[in-house]
Amino acid sequence: MATFRRGLSRTGGFSQGGAISLFTGITSATKLGGIFGLSSYLLLHDKIKDYVTSESSNLETPIFMGHGEADPLVQYKWGADTAEVLKQLGWKVDFKSYKGLQHSADPQEIDDLENVEQTPFAREERAVRMGSCT
């Protein structure tokens, strides 16, 4: 499972917003804490090697992708193929599939995204703010 880095900005979105976030995240010179795309795909997938290098600032940045298997708008295959291309280029991608989900978000998908944000330190910090420690 991917774990986003605390203290760094993240980029992510749904559908076209996710596509823009994936592309921006992997091509950005600014170090990010995490990248996510829900029901998304890779922009310029056939030219992506022209935009990224092996020295990318975010090559170690975790990527979370979630996609509904029944998505009629952004086909599931596009999301799965995106995850594979990113993995082949060296990124660590956590790709989750959601059975029966069309072009929408699902409570389990949101829970999975929230879990990516749940580093042990973040849980401890939240518990201290709430007056207890776990």
SULZIMO-V844361 format. One line per field, one symbol per residue. ss: DSSP state (H for helix, E for strand, - for the rest). phi: phi as a letter, one per 40 degrees, with the letter a starting at -180 (. if undefined). psi: psi as a letter, one per 20 degrees, with the letter a starting at -180 (. if undefined). A space follows every 50 residues. Layout:
ss=???
phi=???
psi=???
This chain:
ss=---------EEEEE-HHHHHHHHHHHH------EEEEE---------HHH ------------EEEEEE-------HHHHHHHHHHHHH----EEEEEE-- ------HHHHHHHHHHH--HHHHHHHHHH-----
phi=.cbcccgbcbbaabgcccccccccccbccccbcabaabfbaccfdcbdcc bbbcbdcbccccbbbbaccbcccbdddccccddcccccchccbbbbbbcg cccacbdccccccccccccdccccccccccgbbb
psi=pqoqpqiqqqqrapchhhgggggggiiqippqiqpqpplrroqkhijhhi iqrijphkhjpqpppqppikoignqghggghgggggghiiqopoppqopi pbmrqqhhggggghhhimqgghgggggghijrp.
